[in-house]
Amino acid sequence: MKNNNKIAIVSASLGVGGAERFAGLLSFMLHDLGYEVHHIIILDYVDYDYKGTLVNLGKLFANEKGIFRAVKKGKYIARYLAENDIEMVIDNRSRPTIPRELFTKWIYGNRKIYYFFHSSNLEMYLTNSVFWAKYIFGNATKLVCVSHEIEEKLKNNYQFTNTKTIYNPIVFPATILEKPAAIPENYILFFGRLEEGIKNFSLLLHAFSKSKVYENDIKLLIIGDGSSKEFILAKVIELQLENHIQIIPFQKNILPYIQHAKCTILTSHFEGFPMSILESLAAGTPVISVDCETGPKEIIQNRYNGILVPNNEEEALSQAIIDLISDEKLYQNCKKNAQKSVEHLSLKTIALQWKQLLSEK
C-alpha cells in the first residue's frame, strides 16, 4: 500500500529566486503537517533552508551532457518516485516546451500532481496552444496559482477548471538583526535577480535619478546576481550615479539588509506574488512597487503599507520615492502598518490551506 504522507517537490533549484525560496518554505509547512518531504532539484544550487530529503540531480548528473542528460534525469525521477512510493508531486518549475512536458507527464504517471504558477507570464509554464495545454495539464490534480489574477488568466485564456489560488507564505522575523557593514547609512533597497527583461532596471535607475533623493544622502542599494549586471553598471555610469548606487552579490541572509532599509522597491515588467514585497512588509519595511501583473495590488494598500504606482511610469515612480522619503507622516504610517498588513500570510495560516488542498479527493 502506498504511503499517502510522502510528497515530492520538484524545483529548478533551491537557490537565488523567489520560486526557489518558496520551495524551501513549502517544505517546512509540509513537514510540520506530518508529510515526508522529498526535494528533487534539477540544478546544483542550494542556498535556502529546507526540510526533508534532497535529491540533487545537478550534482548526480554533473558529468552528463546534452539531451541525454535530461533524459537520464527524467528516468531517475520516475524510478525514484516509484522506489520511494511517492504518490503526490508538487511541480514548482517553469514548463515552457511541449516535448519536455509530455516526457514529464510520462514520468509522473497517475500520481496526484500539483503544478505551480509563480508568474503572470504564462508562456513560462504553458504552450500557446490551448489544445496541448489542456492535454498536458487538464487532468492535473490542481493548478496552484500564487495570485488570483494568475488564476483568472488561466481560466480565461485556457478554460481550465482545476485551479486554486494559495498565496506565498512569509516568515516574520523574531528580532532586528545588526546592520551589515560596508553599506550606506540610509538607502532604498532592491533585491532579486539582476534580469533587465523581468525586473526593469531601466525604470528603477531613471526614476531614482529623477527623484534626486541622493542629494539628501539617500542611496540605492541593489543586491543580487544575474545576466544584466553589466547592463546595470553601464546605466549607472550613463546617469552619473556611481557615487549614489551600490551593487553587491546575492545574500543568503537578506533580512538585515531589509530591516535597515528606508524602503524596498520593485519595478518589474511582470511578477507572480512577489516574495520581496512579502519579506519587506514582514520585516516592517514599507514598499514602493509598480502595479505590474500580478501580485503587488493584492498585497500593497496604497499609502497604507507602501506606495503602488502605475507600471512603466517614470514620473509617478520618481514622485513615489520622493513622497515616501520626504513625508515623515506618510512614511511612519506605512511602517506602522507593514507587518500587520501581511499577518494573513503567516506560515501557519498558509499551511492550513495546503493541508485542506492536499486532503481533497
Contacts in CASP RR format, 6 or more apart in sequence:
PFRMAT RR
TARGET T0000
AUTHOR 0000-0000-0000
METHOD contacts of the structure
MODEL  1
MKNNNKIAIVSASLGVGGAERFAGLLSFMLHDLGYEVHHIIILDYVDYDY
KGTLVNLGKLFANEKGIFRAVKKGKYIARYLAENDIEMVIDNRSRPTIPR
ELFTKWIYGNRKIYYFFHSSNLEMYLTNSVFWAKYIFGNATKLVCVSHEI
EEKLKNNYQFTNTKTIYNPIVFPATILEKPAAIPENYILFFGRLEEGIKN
FSLLLHAFSKSKVYENDIKLLIIGDGSSKEFILAKVIELQLENHIQIIPF
QKNILPYIQHAKCTILTSHFEGFPMSILESLAAGTPVISVDCETGPKEII
QNRYNGILVPNNEEEALSQAIIDLISDEKLYQNCKKNAQKSVEHLSLKTI
ALQWKQLLSEK
2 85 0 8 1.000
2 87 0 8 1.000
3 36 0 8 1.000
3 85 0 8 1.000
3 87 0 8 1.000
4 87 0 8 1.000
4 88 0 8 1.000
5 34 0 8 1.000
5 35 0 8 1.000
5 36 0 8 1.000
6 35 0 8 1.000
6 36 0 8 1.000
6 38 0 8 1.000
6 84 0 8 1.000
6 85 0 8 1.000
6 86 0 8 1.000
6 87 0 8 1.000
6 88 0 8 1.000
7 30 0 8 1.000
7 35 0 8 1.000
7 36 0 8 1.000
7 37 0 8 1.000
7 38 0 8 1.000
7 86 0 8 1.000
7 88 0 8 1.000
7 89 0 8 1.000
7 90 0 8 1.000
7 358 0 8 1.000
8 37 0 8 1.000
8 38 0 8 1.000
8 39 0 8 1.000
8 40 0 8 1.000
8 80 0 8 1.000
8 81 0 8 1.000
8 86 0 8 1.000
8 88 0 8 1.000
8 89 0 8 1.000
8 90 0 8 1.000
9 23 0 8 1.000
9 24 0 8 1.000
9 26 0 8 1.000
9 27 0 8 1.000
9 30 0 8 1.000
9 37 0 8 1.000
9 38 0 8 1.000
9 39 0 8 1.000
9 40 0 8 1.000
9 89 0 8 1.000
9 90 0 8 1.000
9 92 0 8 1.000
10 40 0 8 1.000
10 41 0 8 1.000
10 42 0 8 1.000
10 77 0 8 1.000
10 89 0 8 1.000
10 90 0 8 1.000
10 91 0 8 1.000
10 92 0 8 1.000
10 93 0 8 1.000
11 19 0 8 1.000
11 20 0 8 1.000
11 23 0 8 1.000
11 39 0 8 1.000
11 40 0 8 1.000
11 41 0 8 1.000
11 42 0 8 1.000
11 92 0 8 1.000
11 93 0 8 1.000
12 19 0 8 1.000
12 20 0 8 1.000
12 41 0 8 1.000
12 42 0 8 1.000
12 43 0 8 1.000
12 92 0 8 1.000
12 93 0 8 1.000
12 94 0 8 1.000
13 20 0 8 1.000
13 41 0 8 1.000
13 42 0 8 1.000
13 43 0 8 1.000
13 44 0 8 1.000
13 45 0 8 1.000
13 46 0 8 1.000
14 20 0 8 1.000
14 23 0 8 1.000
14 24 0 8 1.000
14 39 0 8 1.000
14 41 0 8 1.000
14 45 0 8 1.000
14 46 0 8 1.000
14 47 0 8 1.000
14 48 0 8 1.000
14 50 0 8 1.000
14 54 0 8 1.000
15 21 0 8 1.000
15 45 0 8 1.000
15 46 0 8 1.000
15 47 0 8 1.000
15 48 0 8 1.000
16 45 0 8 1.000
16 47 0 8 1.000
16 192 0 8 1.000
16 193 0 8 1.000
16 225 0 8 1.000
16 250 0 8 1.000
17 192 0 8 1.000
17 193 0 8 1.000
17 275 0 8 1.000
18 118 0 8 1.000
18 192 0 8 1.000
18 275 0 8 1.000
18 276 0 8 1.000
19 92 0 8 1.000
19 116 0 8 1.000
19 118 0 8 1.000
20 45 0 8 1.000
20 47 0 8 1.000
20 48 0 8 1.000
21 48 0 8 1.000
21 275 0 8 1.000
22 92 0 8 1.000
22 118 0 8 1.000
22 146 0 8 1.000
22 168 0 8 1.000
22 275 0 8 1.000
23 39 0 8 1.000
23 48 0 8 1.000
23 50 0 8 1.000
23 92 0 8 1.000
24 39 0 8 1.000
24 48 0 8 1.000
24 49 0 8 1.000
24 50 0 8 1.000
24 51 0 8 1.000
25 168 0 8 1.000
25 169 0 8 1.000
25 171 0 8 1.000
25 347 0 8 1.000
26 90 0 8 1.000
26 92 0 8 1.000
26 354 0 8 1.000
27 37 0 8 1.000
27 39 0 8 1.000
27 50 0 8 1.000
27 51 0 8 1.000
27 52 0 8 1.000
28 49 0 8 1.000
28 50 0 8 1.000
28 51 0 8 1.000
28 347 0 8 1.000
29 169 0 8 1.000
29 347 0 8 1.000
29 350 0 8 1.000
29 351 0 8 1.000
29 354 0 8 1.000
30 37 0 8 1.000
30 51 0 8 1.000
30 351 0 8 1.000
30 354 0 8 1.000
31 37 0 8 1.000
31 51 0 8 1.000
31 52 0 8 1.000
32 347 0 8 1.000
32 351 0 8 1.000
33 351 0 8 1.000
33 354 0 8 1.000
33 355 0 8 1.000
33 358 0 8 1.000
35 358 0 8 1.000
36 52 0 8 1.000
36 53 0 8 1.000
37 50 0 8 1.000
37 51 0 8 1.000
37 52 0 8 1.000
37 53 0 8 1.000
38 52 0 8 1.000
38 53 0 8 1.000
38 55 0 8 1.000
38 80 0 8 1.000
38 84 0 8 1.000
38 86 0 8 1.000
39 50 0 8 1.000
39 52 0 8 1.000
39 53 0 8 1.000
39 54 0 8 1.000
39 55 0 8 1.000
40 55 0 8 1.000
40 57 0 8 1.000
40 77 0 8 1.000
40 80 0 8 1.000
41 54 0 8 1.000
41 55 0 8 1.000
41 56 0 8 1.000
41 57 0 8 1.000
41 58 0 8 1.000
42 57 0 8 1.000
42 58 0 8 1.000
42 73 0 8 1.000
42 93 0 8 1.000
43 57 0 8 1.000
43 58 0 8 1.000
44 56 0 8 1.000
44 58 0 8 1.000
44 59 0 8 1.000
44 62 0 8 1.000
46 54 0 8 1.000
46 56 0 8 1.000
47 250 0 8 1.000
47 252 0 8 1.000
48 252 0 8 1.000
55 80 0 8 1.000
57 73 0 8 1.000
57 76 0 8 1.000
57 77 0 8 1.000
58 73 0 8 1.000
60 76 0 8 1.000
61 69 0 8 1.000
61 72 0 8 1.000
61 73 0 8 1.000
61 76 0 8 1.000
64 72 0 8 1.000
70 100 0 8 1.000
71 103 0 8 1.000
74 103 0 8 1.000
74 104 0 8 1.000
74 107 0 8 1.000
75 107 0 8 1.000
77 107 0 8 1.000
78 106 0 8 1.000
78 107 0 8 1.000
80 86 0 8 1.000
81 89 0 8 1.000
81 107 0 8 1.000
81 108 0 8 1.000
81 111 0 8 1.000
86 111 0 8 1.000
87 111 0 8 1.000
87 112 0 8 1.000
88 111 0 8 1.000
88 112 0 8 1.000
88 113 0 8 1.000
88 114 0 8 1.000
88 358 0 8 1.000
89 108 0 8 1.000
89 111 0 8 1.000
89 112 0 8 1.000
89 113 0 8 1.000
89 114 0 8 1.000
90 114 0 8 1.000
90 116 0 8 1.000
90 144 0 8 1.000
91 104 0 8 1.000
91 108 0 8 1.000
91 113 0 8 1.000
91 114 0 8 1.000
91 115 0 8 1.000
91 116 0 8 1.000
92 116 0 8 1.000
92 118 0 8 1.000
93 116 0 8 1.000
94 118 0 8 1.000
94 119 0 8 1.000
94 124 0 8 1.000
94 125 0 8 1.000
95 101 0 8 1.000
95 104 0 8 1.000
95 115 0 8 1.000
95 124 0 8 1.000
95 125 0 8 1.000
95 126 0 8 1.000
96 123 0 8 1.000
96 124 0 8 1.000
96 125 0 8 1.000
96 127 0 8 1.000
97 127 0 8 1.000
98 127 0 8 1.000
98 129 0 8 1.000
98 132 0 8 1.000
98 136 0 8 1.000
101 136 0 8 1.000
102 136 0 8 1.000
105 136 0 8 1.000
112 141 0 8 1.000
113 140 0 8 1.000
113 141 0 8 1.000
114 140 0 8 1.000
114 141 0 8 1.000
114 142 0 8 1.000
114 143 0 8 1.000
114 144 0 8 1.000
114 357 0 8 1.000
114 358 0 8 1.000
115 125 0 8 1.000
115 137 0 8 1.000
115 140 0 8 1.000
115 142 0 8 1.000
115 143 0 8 1.000
115 144 0 8 1.000
116 144 0 8 1.000
116 146 0 8 1.000
117 125 0 8 1.000
117 143 0 8 1.000
117 144 0 8 1.000
117 145 0 8 1.000
117 146 0 8 1.000
117 150 0 8 1.000
117 154 0 8 1.000
118 146 0 8 1.000
118 272 0 8 1.000
118 273 0 8 1.000
119 125 0 8 1.000
119 150 0 8 1.000
119 270 0 8 1.000
119 271 0 8 1.000
119 272 0 8 1.000
120 147 0 8 1.000
120 149 0 8 1.000
120 150 0 8 1.000
120 153 0 8 1.000
120 270 0 8 1.000
120 271 0 8 1.000
120 272 0 8 1.000
120 292 0 8 1.000
120 293 0 8 1.000
120 294 0 8 1.000
120 295 0 8 1.000
121 270 0 8 1.000
122 150 0 8 1.000
122 153 0 8 1.000
122 154 0 8 1.000
122 157 0 8 1.000
126 133 0 8 1.000
126 137 0 8 1.000
126 158 0 8 1.000
127 133 0 8 1.000
127 136 0 8 1.000
130 157 0 8 1.000
130 158 0 8 1.000
130 159 0 8 1.000
133 158 0 8 1.000
134 158 0 8 1.000
134 159 0 8 1.000
134 160 0 8 1.000
137 143 0 8 1.000
137 160 0 8 1.000
138 160 0 8 1.000
138 162 0 8 1.000
139 162 0 8 1.000
140 162 0 8 1.000
141 162 0 8 1.000
142 162 0 8 1.000
142 163 0 8 1.000
142 164 0 8 1.000
142 357 0 8 1.000
143 154 0 8 1.000
143 160 0 8 1.000
143 162 0 8 1.000
143 163 0 8 1.000
143 164 0 8 1.000
144 163 0 8 1.000
144 164 0 8 1.000
144 165 0 8 1.000
144 166 0 8 1.000
144 357 0 8 1.000
145 151 0 8 1.000
145 154 0 8 1.000
145 163 0 8 1.000
145 164 0 8 1.000
145 165 0 8 1.000
145 166 0 8 1.000
146 165 0 8 1.000
146 166 0 8 1.000
146 167 0 8 1.000
146 168 0 8 1.000
146 272 0 8 1.000
146 273 0 8 1.000
146 295 0 8 1.000
147 165 0 8 1.000
147 167 0 8 1.000
147 272 0 8 1.000
147 273 0 8 1.000
147 294 0 8 1.000
147 295 0 8 1.000
147 298 0 8 1.000
148 165 0 8 1.000
148 298 0 8 1.000
149 293 0 8 1.000
149 294 0 8 1.000
149 295 0 8 1.000
149 298 0 8 1.000
150 165 0 8 1.000
150 272 0 8 1.000
150 294 0 8 1.000
151 163 0 8 1.000
151 164 0 8 1.000
151 165 0 8 1.000
153 294 0 8 1.000
154 160 0 8 1.000
154 163 0 8 1.000
155 161 0 8 1.000
155 163 0 8 1.000
164 357 0 8 1.000
166 350 0 8 1.000
166 353 0 8 1.000
166 354 0 8 1.000
166 357 0 8 1.000
167 273 0 8 1.000
167 298 0 8 1.000
167 345 0 8 1.000
167 350 0 8 1.000
168 273 0 8 1.000
168 275 0 8 1.000
168 278 0 8 1.000
168 345 0 8 1.000
168 350 0 8 1.000
169 345 0 8 1.000
169 346 0 8 1.000
169 347 0 8 1.000
169 349 0 8 1.000
169 350 0 8 1.000
169 351 0 8 1.000
170 275 0 8 1.000
170 278 0 8 1.000
170 279 0 8 1.000
170 281 0 8 1.000
170 282 0 8 1.000
170 342 0 8 1.000
170 345 0 8 1.000
170 346 0 8 1.000
170 347 0 8 1.000
171 282 0 8 1.000
171 347 0 8 1.000
172 282 0 8 1.000
172 339 0 8 1.000
172 346 0 8 1.000
173 255 0 8 1.000
173 259 0 8 1.000
173 282 0 8 1.000
173 283 0 8 1.000
176 259 0 8 1.000
177 253 0 8 1.000
177 255 0 8 1.000
177 256 0 8 1.000
177 259 0 8 1.000
178 256 0 8 1.000
179 256 0 8 1.000
179 260 0 8 1.000
180 256 0 8 1.000
180 257 0 8 1.000
180 260 0 8 1.000
183 221 0 8 1.000
183 246 0 8 1.000
183 248 0 8 1.000
183 257 0 8 1.000
183 260 0 8 1.000
184 219 0 8 1.000
184 221 0 8 1.000
184 246 0 8 1.000
185 217 0 8 1.000
186 217 0 8 1.000
186 218 0 8 1.000
186 219 0 8 1.000
186 262 0 8 1.000
187 218 0 8 1.000
187 219 0 8 1.000
187 220 0 8 1.000
187 221 0 8 1.000
187 246 0 8 1.000
187 261 0 8 1.000
187 262 0 8 1.000
188 208 0 8 1.000
188 213 0 8 1.000
188 218 0 8 1.000
188 219 0 8 1.000
188 220 0 8 1.000
188 221 0 8 1.000
188 261 0 8 1.000
188 262 0 8 1.000
188 263 0 8 1.000
188 264 0 8 1.000
188 265 0 8 1.000
188 288 0 8 1.000
188 321 0 8 1.000
188 325 0 8 1.000
189 221 0 8 1.000
189 223 0 8 1.000
189 257 0 8 1.000
189 258 0 8 1.000
189 261 0 8 1.000
189 263 0 8 1.000
189 264 0 8 1.000
189 265 0 8 1.000
189 280 0 8 1.000
189 285 0 8 1.000
190 199 0 8 1.000
190 204 0 8 1.000
190 220 0 8 1.000
190 221 0 8 1.000
190 222 0 8 1.000
190 223 0 8 1.000
190 264 0 8 1.000
190 265 0 8 1.000
190 266 0 8 1.000
190 267 0 8 1.000
191 222 0 8 1.000
191 223 0 8 1.000
191 224 0 8 1.000
191 251 0 8 1.000
191 254 0 8 1.000
191 257 0 8 1.000
191 258 0 8 1.000
191 264 0 8 1.000
191 276 0 8 1.000
192 199 0 8 1.000
192 223 0 8 1.000
192 224 0 8 1.000
192 250 0 8 1.000
192 276 0 8 1.000
193 199 0 8 1.000
193 224 0 8 1.000
193 225 0 8 1.000
193 226 0 8 1.000
194 201 0 8 1.000
194 222 0 8 1.000
194 224 0 8 1.000
194 225 0 8 1.000
194 226 0 8 1.000
194 227 0 8 1.000
194 228 0 8 1.000
194 229 0 8 1.000
194 232 0 8 1.000
195 226 0 8 1.000
195 227 0 8 1.000
195 228 0 8 1.000
196 202 0 8 1.000
196 228 0 8 1.000
196 231 0 8 1.000
196 232 0 8 1.000
197 228 0 8 1.000
197 269 0 8 1.000
198 268 0 8 1.000
198 269 0 8 1.000
198 270 0 8 1.000
199 228 0 8 1.000
199 267 0 8 1.000
199 268 0 8 1.000
199 269 0 8 1.000
200 267 0 8 1.000
200 268 0 8 1.000
200 269 0 8 1.000
200 290 0 8 1.000
200 312 0 8 1.000
201 228 0 8 1.000
201 231 0 8 1.000
201 232 0 8 1.000
201 235 0 8 1.000
201 267 0 8 1.000
202 235 0 8 1.000
203 267 0 8 1.000
203 290 0 8 1.000
203 312 0 8 1.000
203 314 0 8 1.000
203 317 0 8 1.000
204 220 0 8 1.000
204 265 0 8 1.000
204 267 0 8 1.000
204 317 0 8 1.000
205 220 0 8 1.000
205 232 0 8 1.000
205 235 0 8 1.000
205 236 0 8 1.000
205 239 0 8 1.000
205 241 0 8 1.000
205 245 0 8 1.000
206 239 0 8 1.000
206 314 0 8 1.000
207 267 0 8 1.000
207 314 0 8 1.000
207 317 0 8 1.000
207 318 0 8 1.000
207 321 0 8 1.000
208 214 0 8 1.000
208 220 0 8 1.000
208 241 0 8 1.000
208 244 0 8 1.000
208 245 0 8 1.000
208 318 0 8 1.000
208 321 0 8 1.000
209 239 0 8 1.000
209 241 0 8 1.000
210 314 0 8 1.000
210 315 0 8 1.000
210 318 0 8 1.000
211 318 0 8 1.000
211 319 0 8 1.000
211 321 0 8 1.000
211 322 0 8 1.000
211 325 0 8 1.000
213 321 0 8 1.000
213 322 0 8 1.000
213 325 0 8 1.000
213 326 0 8 1.000
214 220 0 8 1.000
214 241 0 8 1.000
214 243 0 8 1.000
214 244 0 8 1.000
216 325 0 8 1.000
218 262 0 8 1.000
218 325 0 8 1.000
219 244 0 8 1.000
219 245 0 8 1.000
219 246 0 8 1.000
220 241 0 8 1.000
220 244 0 8 1.000
220 245 0 8 1.000
220 246 0 8 1.000
221 245 0 8 1.000
221 246 0 8 1.000
221 247 0 8 1.000
221 248 0 8 1.000
221 257 0 8 1.000
221 261 0 8 1.000
222 232 0 8 1.000
222 245 0 8 1.000
222 246 0 8 1.000
222 247 0 8 1.000
222 248 0 8 1.000
223 247 0 8 1.000
223 248 0 8 1.000
223 249 0 8 1.000
223 250 0 8 1.000
223 251 0 8 1.000
223 254 0 8 1.000
223 257 0 8 1.000
224 247 0 8 1.000
224 248 0 8 1.000
224 249 0 8 1.000
224 250 0 8 1.000
224 251 0 8 1.000
225 249 0 8 1.000
225 250 0 8 1.000
229 247 0 8 1.000
232 247 0 8 1.000
233 247 0 8 1.000
236 242 0 8 1.000
236 245 0 8 1.000
236 247 0 8 1.000
251 257 0 8 1.000
254 279 0 8 1.000
255 279 0 8 1.000
255 283 0 8 1.000
258 264 0 8 1.000
258 279 0 8 1.000
258 280 0 8 1.000
258 283 0 8 1.000
258 285 0 8 1.000
259 283 0 8 1.000
259 284 0 8 1.000
259 285 0 8 1.000
261 280 0 8 1.000
261 285 0 8 1.000
262 285 0 8 1.000
262 324 0 8 1.000
262 325 0 8 1.000
262 331 0 8 1.000
263 280 0 8 1.000
263 285 0 8 1.000
263 286 0 8 1.000
263 287 0 8 1.000
263 288 0 8 1.000
263 306 0 8 1.000
263 324 0 8 1.000
263 325 0 8 1.000
263 331 0 8 1.000
263 334 0 8 1.000
264 276 0 8 1.000
264 277 0 8 1.000
264 280 0 8 1.000
264 285 0 8 1.000
264 286 0 8 1.000
264 287 0 8 1.000
264 288 0 8 1.000
265 287 0 8 1.000
265 288 0 8 1.000
265 289 0 8 1.000
265 321 0 8 1.000
266 274 0 8 1.000
266 276 0 8 1.000
266 277 0 8 1.000
266 287 0 8 1.000
266 288 0 8 1.000
266 289 0 8 1.000
266 290 0 8 1.000
266 296 0 8 1.000
267 289 0 8 1.000
267 290 0 8 1.000
267 317 0 8 1.000
268 274 0 8 1.000
268 290 0 8 1.000
268 292 0 8 1.000
269 292 0 8 1.000
269 311 0 8 1.000
270 292 0 8 1.000
270 293 0 8 1.000
270 294 0 8 1.000
271 292 0 8 1.000
271 293 0 8 1.000
271 294 0 8 1.000
271 295 0 8 1.000
271 296 0 8 1.000
272 293 0 8 1.000
272 294 0 8 1.000
272 295 0 8 1.000
273 294 0 8 1.000
273 295 0 8 1.000
273 298 0 8 1.000
273 299 0 8 1.000
274 289 0 8 1.000
274 295 0 8 1.000
274 296 0 8 1.000
274 299 0 8 1.000
277 287 0 8 1.000
277 289 0 8 1.000
277 295 0 8 1.000
277 296 0 8 1.000
277 299 0 8 1.000
277 300 0 8 1.000
278 299 0 8 1.000
278 342 0 8 1.000
278 345 0 8 1.000
280 286 0 8 1.000
280 287 0 8 1.000
280 338 0 8 1.000
281 287 0 8 1.000
281 299 0 8 1.000
281 305 0 8 1.000
281 338 0 8 1.000
281 339 0 8 1.000
281 341 0 8 1.000
281 342 0 8 1.000
282 338 0 8 1.000
282 339 0 8 1.000
282 342 0 8 1.000
282 345 0 8 1.000
283 338 0 8 1.000
283 339 0 8 1.000
284 335 0 8 1.000
284 338 0 8 1.000
284 339 0 8 1.000
285 335 0 8 1.000
285 338 0 8 1.000
286 305 0 8 1.000
286 306 0 8 1.000
286 307 0 8 1.000
286 324 0 8 1.000
286 331 0 8 1.000
286 334 0 8 1.000
286 335 0 8 1.000
286 338 0 8 1.000
287 300 0 8 1.000
287 305 0 8 1.000
287 306 0 8 1.000
287 307 0 8 1.000
287 338 0 8 1.000
288 306 0 8 1.000
288 307 0 8 1.000
288 309 0 8 1.000
288 317 0 8 1.000
288 320 0 8 1.000
288 321 0 8 1.000
288 324 0 8 1.000
289 296 0 8 1.000
289 300 0 8 1.000
289 306 0 8 1.000
289 307 0 8 1.000
289 308 0 8 1.000
289 309 0 8 1.000
290 296 0 8 1.000
290 308 0 8 1.000
290 309 0 8 1.000
290 310 0 8 1.000
290 311 0 8 1.000
290 312 0 8 1.000
290 313 0 8 1.000
290 317 0 8 1.000
291 297 0 8 1.000
291 308 0 8 1.000
291 309 0 8 1.000
291 310 0 8 1.000
291 311 0 8 1.000
292 311 0 8 1.000
296 308 0 8 1.000
297 308 0 8 1.000
299 341 0 8 1.000
299 342 0 8 1.000
300 306 0 8 1.000
300 307 0 8 1.000
300 308 0 8 1.000
301 337 0 8 1.000
301 341 0 8 1.000
302 308 0 8 1.000
303 330 0 8 1.000
303 333 0 8 1.000
303 334 0 8 1.000
304 333 0 8 1.000
304 334 0 8 1.000
304 337 0 8 1.000
304 341 0 8 1.000
305 334 0 8 1.000
305 337 0 8 1.000
305 338 0 8 1.000
305 341 0 8 1.000
305 342 0 8 1.000
306 324 0 8 1.000
306 334 0 8 1.000
306 338 0 8 1.000
307 320 0 8 1.000
307 323 0 8 1.000
307 324 0 8 1.000
307 334 0 8 1.000
309 316 0 8 1.000
309 317 0 8 1.000
309 319 0 8 1.000
309 320 0 8 1.000
310 316 0 8 1.000
323 330 0 8 1.000
324 330 0 8 1.000
324 331 0 8 1.000
324 334 0 8 1.000
325 331 0 8 1.000
END
